[in-house]
Amino acid sequence: MRQQQTLSQQITCSGVGLHSGQPVALTLRPAPPDTGIVFIRHEAKGVVSVEASIRNLVPTELCTAIRVNGTQIQTIEHVLSALVGLEVDNAYVEVDAGEVPVMDGSAGPFVRLIRAAGIVPQEQPQRFLKITRPIEVKDGDRRVVIEPASSPRITYSIHYDHPLIQKQTYTYDWSVSAFEEDIADARTFGFLKEVEQLWARGLGRGGSLENTVVLSEHEVINDSGLRYPDEFVRHKILDLIGDLALLGAPFIGHLTADRSGHALHTKLVERVLEQRDSWVVLSGREERAVHAAPAIPSCNVFGQA
């Protein structure tokens, strides 16, 4: 177990939204203990706070998005992955548009932003959700299951009918150093035919070879090539880590994903929070089952449990 953590100071970056193509500035700010990760949207009508919680999830295509009272922020998974991967528990994420900047298509730029700001411990201990019984969601041959384990672990498998991918499997044993070295810089990817279809539908307007690995029928068309031989499956783990931020607390268990994606990731989060007899909350030497929490608790409920 460990203390909760936040940023030492605020820090800002800017870029474009992957799907909107619109310019956006993002500022990370410190937040008090038990705040969780809260997005702050600056609009003409004022400032709106949107907690990174499964309660605020809205259905979207090809990304993760949250909304409160008509204010939506999308493509949040990469900055969430950076915060969770570096064990930053409490932070405000301010944006002046409806989408987080894509940067280079990975969590790496956000990791370096957070490192530049600094990370500091807080007075409150961090609580962990420890899985005690298996929980599974399926959609045809797509599957995600989380099972009891002594430490956090993710095993992810992908299957694509492409000569550079085919089947890739990667096991990530959770640690800050492993996230920074092995996961954070893996970029989002797409197939040339699909990218052209997205553009025709008005999606992916901010996508380019600067922030997306694009594959033709036989090769990667980016001049820079791949950052890892199995960059594709590593990026899927990156996305999953970001989506798991909507759980509201770090988990202890072994999560296995096969042919999954954002929809199943977030469905698993919902299922975990519904099955309250399948986990307990740990804090230091204290271990408690939280039976009085609502079906879909927020990060603040974990903080007060």
N, C-alpha and C positions, 0 to 999 in steps of 0.2 A: 504494500500500500504506500501511498505518497500524499503529499499536500497538493491542494489545488494550485493551479498556475495561471498567470495572466501575462500580458506584455509589460515591458518596462516603460514604454513610451509609445506615442502614436507614430504612424508612418504611412506614407501615401504612395500609390502607384497609379498609372493610367494605361489604358489600352482600348480595345474595341470588343464589343460583344460578339461571340462566335456566330450566333444565329441572327441577331439584329444588324450587325455591322456598324452599330452606332458607337461613338466614343463614350467612354465612361471612366470616371475617376473613382478609386477605391481607397478608403482610409481604414486602417486597423487601429483600434484604440483599446487601452486597458479597460477591464470591467471588474466590479467587485465579486467576491466569492459567491457561489451559487447562482450567478447570473446565467451561465451557459453561453452559447454563441447566439448573438442577436444581430440581425441585419437592420440597418437604419437606412431608409430610403428618403432622400430629399426630393420633394416634389413641389410644384407650384402651390398646391393646397396646404403644404406644411410638411412636417417630419413624421414619418410612420415607422414604428418598430415592428419587426416581424421575427419572431423567435424561430430558430432552426429546430423545429419540432415536427414530428410526424403528424400532429394535429393540424398543421398549416400546409401540409403537402397538397399540391394540385396536380392533376394529370397533365403531363406534357410529353412531347415527343423528343427523344434523343438527349434529354438532360433531366436534371432534378430542379424543381421549382417550388417555392412556397409563396403563400398569399394570405393577407389579412385585410378584410374590408375593402377589397378591390385593388389593393396595392400588391403587385406581384414582383418577385425577384427570381430570375432563373439562371441556370447554369452555375449553381452554387457549389457543385460537388468538388471542384479542384481546390478552391480556397478552404472548404471544410476539411478536405483530406489533409492539407498542409497543417491546419490548426490541430486536428486530432492526431496526426502522425507525429507532431512535435510535442504532444501532450499539453497543449494550451487549452484549458478548460473554460475560461471566461474571457470573452472578447466582444467588442462591438465592431461590426463590419459595415462601414458607411459607404453607400454608393449613390451616385447622382443620376443613375439611369436604371432601367429595369432588368439589367443583366450584368453579371460579374465579368470583368475583362478576361479574355481567353489567354492572354499573354502568349507563351510559346506552346500552349496545348497540354501542358503538364502542370504539376503542383510545384515544380522546382522554383520558379520565380517567386511564388508566395512563401516558400520555405526560406529563401534568401532574404525576403522582406522581413519575415518574422525574426530571423537571426539578427538582422541589422537593428531591429527595434529592441531585441533582448527579451528574455523570458525570466520571470521572477516567481518564487513560491509565495503562497498566501497562507493565512492563518488556518483556514478550514481544511480538514482532510478530504481527499477525493473518495467518493463512494464508487464501487464497482458492482456491476450486475453479473453475478456468477450463475451460469447455466447449470441446472441440476438434473434436467430431463431433456431429451432431444426434442427439437422443434423444427418442423419442415414445411416448406411450401414448394409446390410443383406446378408446372404448366407444360403438359406433354412430356417431352424428353428434357425439359429444362428444370433445374432443381437447385434449391439452396436448403441446407440443413445446418443447424448449430447444435453441438453436442457438448456434454460435460468434458472439461479438461482442466489441467492444473494451471495453465497459462493461456493467453490469447494466441490463436494461430488461425491462419487462413490458407486453405488449399483451393486453388481456382483452376478450372479446366475450360478451355475454349476449343471449338471445332469449326473450322472454315474450310470450304473447298477451294483453297488457294495454295499454290506450291510453296509459298513463303510462310504459311501459317499451319494449315492442316490441324493437327491436335497439339496444343501446348498446355502444360500443367506446371504450376509454380506454387510452392509452399512458402508462405511468409510467416516467420516466427516474430511476433510483435516486439519491436524495440525502436527507439528513436533513431539510433545509428543505422539500423537496417532499412528503416523507411527512407532516410536521407540518401543512403548509398544505392539502394536497390529498387526503390519504387518511385520516389518523388519525381524523377526526370523522365518517366515514361509518358509519351505523348498520346493524345487521342489519335485515332486512325479511321480511315474510310477508304472505300473502293471507288475508283474513278467514275464508274457508271452511276453509283449511288450519289456521289458528290454532285454530279451534273444534274441528277434528278432533284436533289435538294435545292440547288440554285434555281431550277425551273419553278419550284414551289414557293420560292421566297424565303427558304431557310438556308442556314449556313452562309449568310451574306458576309460574315467576317472571317470565314475560313480561307486559308491560303496554305501554301507549302511552308510558310514560316511558323504555322501553329498546328498543322495536321500532317500526319504521315498518310500519304495517298498511294494506293497500290493500283497499278494497271493489272492486266490479266496475268502478267508474269513477273513483275518487278516493282520495287519501290521507286517512285519517280522523283522523290526528293533528292537533290544533289548530295545532301549531307548523309543520306543513308539512315540506318537504324542506330540508336544509342545502345541497345542491348539486342542480342540475337532473338530474344523472346519478349521484345518490348510490348507486343500486343497483349499478352496475358498479364504482364505487369501493370499495364494501364488499367485493365479491368479490376485488378486489386486496388489500385489507386481510387477508382470510382467507387468501389464498394466501401472503402474506408470512409470516404466522404459521405456516402449515403447512410452509413451507420451512425454518423453524428446525430441523425434525427432520433436515435434511440434515447438520447438525453444523458447517457452515462457510458463510460468504457465497459466493455464486456470481458468476461473470462470464460473461454470456451473454445472449441475447435469448429470453425465455420467452413463448410465445404460447399463450393458453388460449381455447377456444371452447366455450361451454355446459358449463363444467367445474364442479367442486365439490370438497369435502374428499376424497372417495374417490379421484378422479383426481389431485388434488394430491399426496397421499401415495404413490400408486402411482408417480408420476413420481420422487419422492424415492427410492423403492426401486429403480427402474430405473436411475437415475443411478449409485447406489452399486454396483449390479451390473455396470454397463458401465464397468469401470475403464480400458479403453483409449480412452474418449471424453472424458477430462478429465485435467488435470494440476493440481498444487497449486503456487500461487505464494506466495512470501513475500519481500517486499522485492525485491531484484534476483535472487533465487534462483528457479529454475523447475525443478520435478521432477515426474515422473510417479510416483505412489505405487502400485507394482505389488505390494508385499508386504502391503498392508492387507487385512483381512478383507472379505468381500463386502459387509457392511453395517457400516462403521466407525462408531465413536462420535466425539463432539467431541474426546475425549481422544486418539484415534488421530490425528486431524488435527493436534492440538497437538504430537504427538511425531514426526510423519512426517519 
